[in-house]
Amino acid sequence: MKEDHLESRTLEWLEGIGYTCLTGEDVSLGGAEEARNKYTEVVLRPRLEAAVSRLNPGIPAAAQAAAVSRM
């Protein structure tokens, strides 16, 4: 199995269970879901920050920021 085949199958599976899959262009600077400044950024920081806040509403903002920085 080649990497692109595995990737395609994985994306199909994720969409099949309800996830919305985006392309690198979608999340890059100027894209529809802009979440990174360059392709080498693998962590989509705005999405990570939102998830940490949503999953940990009871902890202070400074602790949430520290958790994001550690990741």
N, CA, C and O atoms as a Tripos MOL2 file, in Angstrom:
@<TRIPOS>MOLECULE
protein
  284   283    71     0     0
PROTEIN
NO_CHARGES

@<TRIPOS>ATOM
      1 N           0.8500   -1.1740    0.0000 N.3       1 MET1
      2 CA          0.0000    0.0000    0.0000 C.3       1 MET1
      3 C           0.8940    1.2350    0.0000 C.2       1 MET1
      4 O           1.8660    1.3080    0.7520 O.2       1 MET1
      5 N           0.5660    2.1820   -0.8300 N.am      2 LYS2
      6 CA          1.3180    3.4230   -0.9140 C.3       2 LYS2
      7 C           0.7250    4.4600    0.0310 C.2       2 LYS2
      8 O          -0.4440    4.3770    0.4080 O.2       2 LYS2
      9 N           1.5390    5.4310    0.4080 N.am      3 GLU3
     10 CA          1.1260    6.4500    1.3630 C.3       3 GLU3
     11 C          -0.1170    7.2100    0.8930 C.2       3 GLU3
     12 O          -1.0300    7.4420    1.6850 O.2       3 GLU3
     13 N          -0.1620    7.5980   -0.3780 N.am      4 ASP4
     14 CA         -1.3130    8.3610   -0.8520 C.3       4 ASP4
     15 C          -2.6000    7.5320   -0.8310 C.2       4 ASP4
     16 O          -3.6870    8.0730   -0.6310 O.2       4 ASP4
     17 N          -2.4750    6.2250   -1.0380 N.am      5 HIS5
     18 CA         -3.6520    5.3580   -0.9580 C.3       5 HIS5
     19 C          -4.1550    5.2730    0.4840 C.2       5 HIS5
     20 O          -5.3580    5.3390    0.7340 O.2       5 HIS5
     21 N          -3.2320    5.1270    1.4170 N.am      6 LEU6
     22 CA         -3.6040    5.0840    2.8300 C.3       6 LEU6
     23 C          -4.2490    6.3980    3.2530 C.2       6 LEU6
     24 O          -5.2560    6.4090    3.9610 O.2       6 LEU6
     25 N          -3.6600    7.4980    2.8130 N.am      7 GLU7
     26 CA         -4.2190    8.8090    3.1540 C.3       7 GLU7
     27 C          -5.6360    8.9590    2.6060 C.2       7 GLU7
     28 O          -6.5350    9.3960    3.3240 O.2       7 GLU7
     29 N          -5.8340    8.6090    1.3700 N.am      8 SER8
     30 CA         -7.1640    8.7160    0.7520 C.3       8 SER8
     31 C          -8.1890    7.8670    1.4800 C.2       8 SER8
     32 O          -9.2990    8.3210    1.7570 O.2       8 SER8
     33 N          -7.8180    6.6430    1.7870 N.am      9 ARG9
     34 CA         -8.7390    5.7490    2.5030 C.3       9 ARG9
     35 C          -9.0550    6.2720    3.9020 C.2       9 ARG9
     36 O         -10.1950    6.1910    4.3610 O.2       9 ARG9
     37 N          -8.0470    6.8040    4.5690 N.am     10 THR10
     38 CA         -8.2500    7.3500    5.9150 C.3      10 THR10
     39 C          -9.1830    8.5550    5.8700 C.2      10 THR10
     40 O         -10.0810    8.6790    6.7030 O.2      10 THR10
     41 N          -8.9740    9.4400    4.9040 N.am     11 LEU11
     42 CA         -9.8490   10.6110    4.7730 C.3      11 LEU11
     43 C         -11.2780   10.1930    4.4510 C.2      11 LEU11
     44 O         -12.2260   10.7740    4.9790 O.2      11 LEU11
     45 N         -11.4410    9.2000    3.5980 N.am     12 GLU12
     46 CA        -12.7800    8.6850    3.2910 C.3      12 GLU12
     47 C         -13.4440    8.1290    4.5450 C.2      12 GLU12
     48 O         -14.6270    8.3680    4.7850 O.2      12 GLU12
     49 N         -12.6810    7.3890    5.3420 N.am     13 TRP13
     50 CA        -13.2140    6.8090    6.5760 C.3      13 TRP13
     51 C         -13.6290    7.9150    7.5460 C.2      13 TRP13
     52 O         -14.7120    7.8580    8.1280 O.2      13 TRP13
     53 N         -12.7650    8.9240    7.7190 N.am     14 LEU14
     54 CA        -13.0870   10.0220    8.6320 C.3      14 LEU14
     55 C         -14.3400   10.7670    8.1830 C.2      14 LEU14
     56 O         -15.1860   11.1070    9.0090 O.2      14 LEU14
     57 N         -14.4640   11.0220    6.8900 N.am     15 GLU15
     58 CA        -15.6720   11.6750    6.3850 C.3      15 GLU15
     59 C         -16.8930   10.7880    6.6050 C.2      15 GLU15
     60 O         -17.9830   11.2860    6.8850 O.2      15 GLU15
     61 N         -16.7110    9.4870    6.4780 N.am     16 GLY16
     62 CA        -17.8050    8.5440    6.6770 C.3      16 GLY16
     63 C         -18.3350    8.5120    8.0940 C.2      16 GLY16
     64 O         -19.4950    8.1640    8.3160 O.2      16 GLY16
     65 N         -17.4930    8.8720    9.0640 N.am     17 ILE17
     66 CA        -17.9600    8.8820   10.4570 C.3      17 ILE17
     67 C         -18.2830   10.2990   10.9450 C.2      17 ILE17
     68 O         -18.4610   10.5340   12.1400 O.2      17 ILE17
     69 N         -18.3560   11.2410    9.9880 N.am     18 GLY18
     70 CA        -18.8560   12.5620   10.3340 C.3      18 GLY18
     71 C         -17.8630   13.7060   10.4050 C.2      18 GLY18
     72 O         -18.2590   14.8420   10.6660 O.2      18 GLY18
     73 N         -16.5920   13.4400   10.1820 N.am     19 TYR19
     74 CA        -15.6100   14.5220   10.1980 C.3      19 TYR19
     75 C         -15.6310   15.2680    8.8690 C.2      19 TYR19
     76 O         -15.9630   14.7000    7.8280 O.2      19 TYR19
     77 N         -15.2730   16.5450    8.9190 N.am     20 THR20
     78 CA        -15.0850   17.3330    7.7120 C.3      20 THR20
     79 C         -13.5910   17.4190    7.4580 C.2      20 THR20
     80 O         -12.8480   17.9270    8.2980 O.2      20 THR20
     81 N         -13.1480   16.9340    6.3260 N.am     21 CYS21
     82 CA        -11.7250   16.9360    5.9820 C.3      21 CYS21
     83 C         -11.4140   18.1420    5.1180 C.2      21 CYS21
     84 O         -12.1520   18.4600    4.1860 O.2      21 CYS21
     85 N         -10.3170   18.8110    5.4330 N.am     22 LEU22
     86 CA         -9.8810   19.9950    4.6980 C.3      22 LEU22
     87 C          -8.5370   19.7260    4.0470 C.2      22 LEU22
     88 O          -7.7840   18.8610    4.4940 O.2      22 LEU22
     89 N          -8.2400   20.4650    2.9960 N.am     23 THR23
     90 CA         -6.9460   20.3360    2.3380 C.3      23 THR23
     91 C          -5.9480   21.3020    2.9730 C.2      23 THR23
     92 O          -6.3260   22.1890    3.7380 O.2      23 THR23
     93 N          -4.6820   21.1180    2.6470 N.am     24 GLY24
     94 CA         -3.6570   22.0370    3.1180 C.3      24 GLY24
     95 C          -3.9240   23.4580    2.6740 C.2      24 GLY24
     96 O          -3.6610   24.4030    3.4180 O.2      24 GLY24
     97 N          -4.4450   23.6200    1.4650 N.am     25 GLU25
     98 CA         -4.7750   24.9530    0.9600 C.3      25 GLU25
     99 C          -5.9030   25.5910    1.7590 C.2      25 GLU25
    100 O          -5.9060   26.8060    1.9570 O.2      25 GLU25
    101 N          -6.8580   24.7940    2.2180 N.am     26 ASP26
    102 CA         -7.9810   25.3150    3.0020 C.3      26 ASP26
    103 C          -7.5110   25.9610    4.3010 C.2      26 ASP26
    104 O          -8.0370   26.9970    4.7080 O.2      26 ASP26
    105 N          -6.5240   25.3520    4.9520 N.am     27 VAL27
    106 CA         -6.1160   25.8230    6.2750 C.3      27 VAL27
    107 C          -4.8820   26.7270    6.2420 C.2      27 VAL27
    108 O          -4.4370   27.2040    7.2860 O.2      27 VAL27
    109 N          -4.3300   26.9620    5.0560 N.am     28 SER28
    110 CA         -3.1490   27.8100    4.9400 C.3      28 SER28
    111 C          -3.5250   29.2730    4.7620 C.2      28 SER28
    112 O          -4.6910   29.6070    4.5480 O.2      28 SER28
    113 N          -2.5430   30.1230    4.8520 N.am     29 LEU29
    114 CA         -2.7220   31.5630    4.7200 C.3      29 LEU29
    115 C          -3.5320   31.8900    3.4720 C.2      29 LEU29
    116 O          -3.1570   31.5160    2.3600 O.2      29 LEU29
    117 N          -4.6380   32.5880    3.6670 N.am     30 GLY30
    118 CA         -5.5050   32.9480    2.5560 C.3      30 GLY30
    119 C          -6.5590   31.9160    2.2180 C.2      30 GLY30
    120 O          -7.4120   32.1650    1.3670 O.2      30 GLY30
    121 N          -6.5180   30.7560    2.8700 N.am     31 GLY31
    122 CA         -7.5000   29.7050    2.6040 C.3      31 GLY31
    123 C          -8.8230   29.9680    3.2890 C.2      31 GLY31
    124 O          -8.9430   30.8730    4.1150 O.2      31 GLY31
    125 N          -9.8050   29.1750    2.9420 N.am     32 ALA32
    126 CA        -11.1580   29.3300    3.4780 C.3      32 ALA32
    127 C         -11.2080   29.1600    4.9950 C.2      32 ALA32
    128 O         -12.0190   29.8070    5.6570 O.2      32 ALA32
    129 N         -10.3620   28.3070    5.5500 N.am     33 GLU33
    130 CA        -10.3350   28.0260    6.9900 C.3      33 GLU33
    131 C          -8.9670   28.3820    7.5710 C.2      33 GLU33
    132 O          -8.4260   27.6440    8.3940 O.2      33 GLU33
    133 N          -8.4240   29.4930    7.1480 N.am     34 GLU34
    134 CA         -7.0560   29.8950    7.5010 C.3      34 GLU34
    135 C          -6.7130   29.5890    8.9610 C.2      34 GLU34
    136 O          -7.3410   30.1170    9.8790 O.2      34 GLU34
    137 N          -5.7110   28.7320    9.1630 N.am     35 ALA35
    138 CA         -5.3310   28.3210   10.5150 C.3      35 ALA35
    139 C          -3.8220   28.1820   10.6800 C.2      35 ALA35
    140 O          -3.3460   27.7920   11.7460 O.2      35 ALA35
    141 N          -3.0690   28.5000    9.6310 N.am     36 ARG36
    142 CA         -1.6130   28.4610    9.7390 C.3      36 ARG36
    143 C          -1.0110   29.4510    8.7540 C.2      36 ARG36
    144 O          -1.6400   29.8330    7.7680 O.2      36 ARG36
    145 N           0.2190   29.8580    9.0420 N.am     37 ASN37
    146 CA          0.8890   30.8450    8.2070 C.3      37 ASN37
    147 C           1.7190   30.2250    7.0950 C.2      37 ASN37
    148 O           1.9890   30.8740    6.0840 O.2      37 ASN37
    149 N           2.1260   28.9700    7.2740 N.am     38 LYS38
    150 CA          2.9270   28.2850    6.2580 C.3      38 LYS38
    151 C           2.6880   26.7850    6.3530 C.2      38 LYS38
    152 O           2.2350   26.2870    7.3830 O.2      38 LYS38
    153 N           2.9930   26.0690    5.2780 N.am     39 TYR39
    154 CA          2.7260   24.6330    5.2160 C.3      39 TYR39
    155 C           3.5100   23.8280    6.2480 C.2      39 TYR39
    156 O           3.0870   22.7330    6.6190 O.2      39 TYR39
    157 N           4.6290   24.3420    6.7130 N.am     40 THR40
    158 CA          5.4370   23.5860    7.6710 C.3      40 THR40
    159 C           4.8370   23.5750    9.0720 C.2      40 THR40
    160 O           5.2840   22.8010    9.9190 O.2      40 THR40
    161 N           3.8440   24.4080    9.3360 N.am     41 GLU41
    162 CA          3.1630   24.3950   10.6270 C.3      41 GLU41
    163 C           2.1550   23.2490   10.6290 C.2      41 GLU41
    164 O           1.1360   23.3090    9.9410 O.2      41 GLU41
    165 N           2.4430   22.2150   11.4000 N.am     42 VAL42
    166 CA          1.5540   21.0460   11.3920 C.3      42 VAL42
    167 C           0.4430   21.1400   12.4250 C.2      42 VAL42
    168 O          -0.5900   20.4850   12.2890 O.2      42 VAL42
    169 N           0.6480   21.9460   13.4510 N.am     43 VAL43
    170 CA         -0.3840   22.1480   14.4630 C.3      43 VAL43
    171 C          -1.1870   23.3810   14.0690 C.2      43 VAL43
    172 O          -0.6220   24.4550   13.8600 O.2      43 VAL43
    173 N          -2.4820   23.2280   13.9690 N.am     44 LEU44
    174 CA         -3.3550   24.3500   13.6350 C.3      44 LEU44
    175 C          -3.7220   25.0540   14.9360 C.2      44 LEU44
    176 O          -4.7410   24.7560   15.5580 O.2      44 LEU44
    177 N          -2.8690   25.9920   15.3310 N.am     45 ARG45
    178 CA         -2.9460   26.6170   16.6500 C.3      45 ARG45
    179 C          -4.3260   27.1960   16.9900 C.2      45 ARG45
    180 O          -4.8120   26.9480   18.0930 O.2      45 ARG45
    181 N          -4.9780   27.9490   16.1050 N.am     46 PRO46
    182 CA         -6.2960   28.4800   16.4740 C.3      46 PRO46
    183 C          -7.3050   27.3750   16.8080 C.2      46 PRO46
    184 O          -8.1200   27.5270   17.7180 O.2      46 PRO46
    185 N          -7.2460   26.2860   16.0790 N.am     47 ARG47
    186 CA         -8.1610   25.1740   16.3610 C.3      47 ARG47
    187 C          -7.8020   24.4770   17.6600 C.2      47 ARG47
    188 O          -8.6830   24.0710   18.4180 O.2      47 ARG47
    189 N          -6.5030   24.3360   17.9190 N.am     48 LEU48
    190 CA         -6.0510   23.7270   19.1730 C.3      48 LEU48
    191 C          -6.4880   24.5790   20.3550 C.2      48 LEU48
    192 O          -6.9940   24.0570   21.3480 O.2      48 LEU48
    193 N          -6.2920   25.8950   20.2500 N.am     49 GLU49
    194 CA         -6.6950   26.7920   21.3420 C.3      49 GLU49
    195 C          -8.1920   26.7010   21.6100 C.2      49 GLU49
    196 O          -8.6180   26.6630   22.7640 O.2      49 GLU49
    197 N          -8.9840   26.6670   20.5500 N.am     50 ALA50
    198 CA        -10.4370   26.5610   20.7150 C.3      50 ALA50
    199 C         -10.8210   25.2430   21.3770 C.2      50 ALA50
    200 O         -11.7040   25.2110   22.2350 O.2      50 ALA50
    201 N         -10.1610   24.1580   20.9810 N.am     51 ALA51
    202 CA        -10.4660   22.8440   21.5600 C.3      51 ALA51
    203 C         -10.0780   22.7870   23.0350 C.2      51 ALA51
    204 O         -10.8340   22.2640   23.8540 O.2      51 ALA51
    205 N          -8.9130   23.3160   23.3780 N.am     52 VAL52
    206 CA         -8.4740   23.3160   24.7820 C.3      52 VAL52
    207 C          -9.4540   24.1240   25.6240 C.2      52 VAL52
    208 O          -9.8110   23.7100   26.7270 O.2      52 VAL52
    209 N          -9.8820   25.2520   25.1210 N.am     53 SER53
    210 CA        -10.8480   26.0840   25.8470 C.3      53 SER53
    211 C         -12.1890   25.3710   26.0090 C.2      53 SER53
    212 O         -12.7830   25.3910   27.0870 O.2      53 SER53
    213 N         -12.6590   24.7440   24.9360 N.am     54 ARG54
    214 CA        -13.9490   24.0380   24.9690 C.3      54 ARG54
    215 C         -13.9090   22.8360   25.9190 C.2      54 ARG54
    216 O         -14.8800   22.5690   26.6280 O.2      54 ARG54
    217 N         -12.7920   22.1170   25.9290 N.am     55 LEU55
    218 CA        -12.6910   20.9060   26.7400 C.3      55 LEU55
    219 C         -12.3290   21.1750   28.1980 C.2      55 LEU55
    220 O         -12.5020   20.3070   29.0530 O.2      55 LEU55
    221 N         -11.8250   22.3830   28.4820 N.am     56 ASN56
    222 CA        -11.3790   22.7220   29.8390 C.3      56 ASN56
    223 C         -11.9140   24.0840   30.2600 C.2      56 ASN56
    224 O         -11.1300   24.9760   30.5830 O.2      56 ASN56
    225 N         -13.2220   24.2600   30.2630 N.am     57 PRO57
    226 CA        -13.7740   25.5910   30.5510 C.3      57 PRO57
    227 C         -13.5200   26.0720   31.9800 C.2      57 PRO57
    228 O         -13.5950   27.2710   32.2460 O.2      57 PRO57
    229 N         -13.2270   25.1760   32.8800 N.am     58 GLY58
    230 CA        -13.0650   25.5540   34.2780 C.3      58 GLY58
    231 C         -11.6620   25.9700   34.6840 C.2      58 GLY58
    232 O         -11.4480   26.3520   35.8350 O.2      58 GLY58
    233 N         -10.7100   25.9080   33.7790 N.am     59 ILE59
    234 CA         -9.3490   26.2950   34.1530 C.3      59 ILE59
    235 C          -9.0530   27.6960   33.6240 C.2      59 ILE59
    236 O          -9.6080   28.1060   32.6050 O.2      59 ILE59
    237 N          -8.1830   28.4260   34.3110 N.am     60 PRO60
    238 CA         -7.8780   29.8040   33.8950 C.3      60 PRO60
    239 C          -7.2820   29.8740   32.4880 C.2      60 PRO60
    240 O          -6.6600   28.9270   32.0090 O.2      60 PRO60
    241 N          -7.4880   31.0100   31.8500 N.am     61 ALA61
    242 CA         -6.9780   31.2210   30.4960 C.3      61 ALA61
    243 C          -5.4630   31.0380   30.4340 C.2      61 ALA61
    244 O          -4.9450   30.5200   29.4440 O.2      61 ALA61
    245 N          -4.7550   31.4530   31.4700 N.am     62 ALA62
    246 CA         -3.2950   31.3070   31.4890 C.3      62 ALA62
    247 C          -2.8920   29.8310   31.4790 C.2      62 ALA62
    248 O          -1.9150   29.4580   30.8290 O.2      62 ALA62
    249 N          -3.6360   28.9980   32.1930 N.am     63 ALA63
    250 CA         -3.3520   27.5560   32.2080 C.3      63 ALA63
    251 C          -3.6690   26.9400   30.8510 C.2      63 ALA63
    252 O          -2.9510   26.0550   30.3850 O.2      63 ALA63
    253 N          -4.7320   27.4000   30.2230 N.am     64 GLN64
    254 CA         -5.0640   26.9170   28.8830 C.3      64 GLN64
    255 C          -3.9470   27.2900   27.9060 C.2      64 GLN64
    256 O          -3.5270   26.4640   27.0950 O.2      64 GLN64
    257 N          -3.4720   28.5250   27.9820 N.am     65 ALA65
    258 CA         -2.3830   28.9860   27.0930 C.3      65 ALA65
    259 C          -1.1130   28.1820   27.3310 C.2      65 ALA65
    260 O          -0.3990   27.8510   26.3840 O.2      65 ALA65
    261 N          -0.8300   27.8670   28.5900 N.am     66 ALA66
    262 CA          0.3490   27.0680   28.9140 C.3      66 ALA66
    263 C           0.2240   25.6680   28.3140 C.2      66 ALA66
    264 O           1.2020   25.1200   27.8040 O.2      66 ALA66
    265 N          -0.9670   25.0920   28.3720 N.am     67 ALA67
    266 CA         -1.1730   23.7590   27.8000 C.3      67 ALA67
    267 C          -0.9550   23.7850   26.2950 C.2      67 ALA67
    268 O          -0.3350   22.8770   25.7410 O.2      67 ALA67
    269 N          -1.4540   24.8080   25.6360 N.am     68 VAL68
    270 CA         -1.2800   24.9240   24.1880 C.3      68 VAL68
    271 C           0.2020   25.0800   23.8580 C.2      68 VAL68
    272 O           0.6960   24.4640   22.9140 O.2      68 VAL68
    273 N           0.9010   25.8870   24.6180 N.am     69 SER69
    274 CA          2.3380   26.0840   24.3720 C.3      69 SER69
    275 C           3.1260   24.7960   24.5230 C.2      69 SER69
    276 O           4.0730   24.5500   23.7740 O.2      69 SER69
    277 N           2.7420   23.9800   25.4810 N.am     70 ARG70
    278 CA          3.4480   22.7070   25.6970 C.3      70 ARG70
    279 C           3.2160   21.7310   24.5590 C.2      70 ARG70
    280 O           4.0830   20.9180   24.2400 O.2      70 ARG70
    281 N           2.0470   21.8150   23.9500 N.am     71 MET71
    282 CA          1.7440   20.9020   22.8470 C.3      71 MET71
    283 C           2.4880   21.3360   21.6180 C.2      71 MET71
    284 O           2.3730   20.7010   20.5700 O.2      71 MET71
@<TRIPOS>BOND
     1     1     2 1
     2     2     3 1
     3     3     4 2
     4     3     5 am
     5     5     6 1
     6     6     7 1
     7     7     8 2
     8     7     9 am
     9     9    10 1
    10    10    11 1
    11    11    12 2
    12    11    13 am
    13    13    14 1
    14    14    15 1
    15    15    16 2
    16    15    17 am
    17    17    18 1
    18    18    19 1
    19    19    20 2
    20    19    21 am
    21    21    22 1
    22    22    23 1
    23    23    24 2
    24    23    25 am
    25    25    26 1
    26    26    27 1
    27    27    28 2
    28    27    29 am
    29    29    30 1
    30    30    31 1
    31    31    32 2
    32    31    33 am
    33    33    34 1
    34    34    35 1
    35    35    36 2
    36    35    37 am
    37    37    38 1
    38    38    39 1
    39    39    40 2
    40    39    41 am
    41    41    42 1
    42    42    43 1
    43    43    44 2
    44    43    45 am
    45    45    46 1
    46    46    47 1
    47    47    48 2
    48    47    49 am
    49    49    50 1
    50    50    51 1
    51    51    52 2
    52    51    53 am
    53    53    54 1
    54    54    55 1
    55    55    56 2
    56    55    57 am
    57    57    58 1
    58    58    59 1
    59    59    60 2
    60    59    61 am
    61    61    62 1
    62    62    63 1
    63    63    64 2
    64    63    65 am
    65    65    66 1
    66    66    67 1
    67    67    68 2
    68    67    69 am
    69    69    70 1
    70    70    71 1
    71    71    72 2
    72    71    73 am
    73    73    74 1
    74    74    75 1
    75    75    76 2
    76    75    77 am
    77    77    78 1
    78    78    79 1
    79    79    80 2
    80    79    81 am
    81    81    82 1
    82    82    83 1
    83    83    84 2
    84    83    85 am
    85    85    86 1
    86    86    87 1
    87    87    88 2
    88    87    89 am
    89    89    90 1
    90    90    91 1
    91    91    92 2
    92    91    93 am
    93    93    94 1
    94    94    95 1
    95    95    96 2
    96    95    97 am
    97    97    98 1
    98    98    99 1
    99    99   100 2
   100    99   101 am
   101   101   102 1
   102   102   103 1
   103   103   104 2
   104   103   105 am
   105   105   106 1
   106   106   107 1
   107   107   108 2
   108   107   109 am
   109   109   110 1
   110   110   111 1
   111   111   112 2
   112   111   113 am
   113   113   114 1
   114   114   115 1
   115   115   116 2
   116   115   117 am
   117   117   118 1
   118   118   119 1
   119   119   120 2
   120   119   121 am
   121   121   122 1
   122   122   123 1
   123   123   124 2
   124   123   125 am
   125   125   126 1
   126   126   127 1
   127   127   128 2
   128   127   129 am
   129   129   130 1
   130   130   131 1
   131   131   132 2
   132   131   133 am
   133   133   134 1
   134   134   135 1
   135   135   136 2
   136   135   137 am
   137   137   138 1
   138   138   139 1
   139   139   140 2
   140   139   141 am
   141   141   142 1
   142   142   143 1
   143   143   144 2
   144   143   145 am
   145   145   146 1
   146   146   147 1
   147   147   148 2
   148   147   149 am
   149   149   150 1
   150   150   151 1
   151   151   152 2
   152   151   153 am
   153   153   154 1
   154   154   155 1
   155   155   156 2
   156   155   157 am
   157   157   158 1
   158   158   159 1
   159   159   160 2
   160   159   161 am
   161   161   162 1
   162   162   163 1
   163   163   164 2
   164   163   165 am
   165   165   166 1
   166   166   167 1
   167   167   168 2
   168   167   169 am
   169   169   170 1
   170   170   171 1
   171   171   172 2
   172   171   173 am
   173   173   174 1
   174   174   175 1
   175   175   176 2
   176   175   177 am
   177   177   178 1
   178   178   179 1
   179   179   180 2
   180   179   181 am
   181   181   182 1
   182   182   183 1
   183   183   184 2
   184   183   185 am
   185   185   186 1
   186   186   187 1
   187   187   188 2
   188   187   189 am
   189   189   190 1
   190   190   191 1
   191   191   192 2
   192   191   193 am
   193   193   194 1
   194   194   195 1
   195   195   196 2
   196   195   197 am
   197   197   198 1
   198   198   199 1
   199   199   200 2
   200   199   201 am
   201   201   202 1
   202   202   203 1
   203   203   204 2
   204   203   205 am
   205   205   206 1
   206   206   207 1
   207   207   208 2
   208   207   209 am
   209   209   210 1
   210   210   211 1
   211   211   212 2
   212   211   213 am
   213   213   214 1
   214   214   215 1
   215   215   216 2
   216   215   217 am
   217   217   218 1
   218   218   219 1
   219   219   220 2
   220   219   221 am
   221   221   222 1
   222   222   223 1
   223   223   224 2
   224   223   225 am
   225   225   226 1
   226   226   227 1
   227   227   228 2
   228   227   229 am
   229   229   230 1
   230   230   231 1
   231   231   232 2
   232   231   233 am
   233   233   234 1
   234   234   235 1
   235   235   236 2
   236   235   237 am
   237   237   238 1
   238   238   239 1
   239   239   240 2
   240   239   241 am
   241   241   242 1
   242   242   243 1
   243   243   244 2
   244   243   245 am
   245   245   246 1
   246   246   247 1
   247   247   248 2
   248   247   249 am
   249   249   250 1
   250   250   251 1
   251   251   252 2
   252   251   253 am
   253   253   254 1
   254   254   255 1
   255   255   256 2
   256   255   257 am
   257   257   258 1
   258   258   259 1
   259   259   260 2
   260   259   261 am
   261   261   262 1
   262   262   263 1
   263   263   264 2
   264   263   265 am
   265   265   266 1
   266   266   267 1
   267   267   268 2
   268   267   269 am
   269   269   270 1
   270   270   271 1
   271   271   272 2
   272   271   273 am
   273   273   274 1
   274   274   275 1
   275   275   276 2
   276   275   277 am
   277   277   278 1
   278   278   279 1
   279   279   280 2
   280   279   281 am
   281   281   282 1
   282   282   283 1
   283   283   284 2
@<TRIPOS>SUBSTRUCTURE
     1 MET1         2 RESIDUE 1 A MET
     2 LYS2         6 RESIDUE 1 A LYS
     3 GLU3        10 RESIDUE 1 A GLU
     4 ASP4        14 RESIDUE 1 A ASP
     5 HIS5        18 RESIDUE 1 A HIS
     6 LEU6        22 RESIDUE 1 A LEU
     7 GLU7        26 RESIDUE 1 A GLU
     8 SER8        30 RESIDUE 1 A SER
     9 ARG9        34 RESIDUE 1 A ARG
    10 THR10       38 RESIDUE 1 A THR
    11 LEU11       42 RESIDUE 1 A LEU
    12 GLU12       46 RESIDUE 1 A GLU
    13 TRP13       50 RESIDUE 1 A TRP
    14 LEU14       54 RESIDUE 1 A LEU
    15 GLU15       58 RESIDUE 1 A GLU
    16 GLY16       62 RESIDUE 1 A GLY
    17 ILE17       66 RESIDUE 1 A ILE
    18 GLY18       70 RESIDUE 1 A GLY
    19 TYR19       74 RESIDUE 1 A TYR
    20 THR20       78 RESIDUE 1 A THR
    21 CYS21       82 RESIDUE 1 A CYS
    22 LEU22       86 RESIDUE 1 A LEU
    23 THR23       90 RESIDUE 1 A THR
    24 GLY24       94 RESIDUE 1 A GLY
    25 GLU25       98 RESIDUE 1 A GLU
    26 ASP26      102 RESIDUE 1 A ASP
    27 VAL27      106 RESIDUE 1 A VAL
    28 SER28      110 RESIDUE 1 A SER
    29 LEU29      114 RESIDUE 1 A LEU
    30 GLY30      118 RESIDUE 1 A GLY
    31 GLY31      122 RESIDUE 1 A GLY
    32 ALA32      126 RESIDUE 1 A ALA
    33 GLU33      130 RESIDUE 1 A GLU
    34 GLU34      134 RESIDUE 1 A GLU
    35 ALA35      138 RESIDUE 1 A ALA
    36 ARG36      142 RESIDUE 1 A ARG
    37 ASN37      146 RESIDUE 1 A ASN
    38 LYS38      150 RESIDUE 1 A LYS
    39 TYR39      154 RESIDUE 1 A TYR
    40 THR40      158 RESIDUE 1 A THR
    41 GLU41      162 RESIDUE 1 A GLU
    42 VAL42      166 RESIDUE 1 A VAL
    43 VAL43      170 RESIDUE 1 A VAL
    44 LEU44      174 RESIDUE 1 A LEU
    45 ARG45      178 RESIDUE 1 A ARG
    46 PRO46      182 RESIDUE 1 A PRO
    47 ARG47      186 RESIDUE 1 A ARG
    48 LEU48      190 RESIDUE 1 A LEU
    49 GLU49      194 RESIDUE 1 A GLU
    50 ALA50      198 RESIDUE 1 A ALA
    51 ALA51      202 RESIDUE 1 A ALA
    52 VAL52      206 RESIDUE 1 A VAL
    53 SER53      210 RESIDUE 1 A SER
    54 ARG54      214 RESIDUE 1 A ARG
    55 LEU55      218 RESIDUE 1 A LEU
    56 ASN56      222 RESIDUE 1 A ASN
    57 PRO57      226 RESIDUE 1 A PRO
    58 GLY58      230 RESIDUE 1 A GLY
    59 ILE59      234 RESIDUE 1 A ILE
    60 PRO60      238 RESIDUE 1 A PRO
    61 ALA61      242 RESIDUE 1 A ALA
    62 ALA62      246 RESIDUE 1 A ALA
    63 ALA63      250 RESIDUE 1 A ALA
    64 GLN64      254 RESIDUE 1 A GLN
    65 ALA65      258 RESIDUE 1 A ALA
    66 ALA66      262 RESIDUE 1 A ALA
    67 ALA67      266 RESIDUE 1 A ALA
    68 VAL68      270 RESIDUE 1 A VAL
    69 SER69      274 RESIDUE 1 A SER
    70 ARG70      278 RESIDUE 1 A ARG
    71 MET71      282 RESIDUE 1 A MET
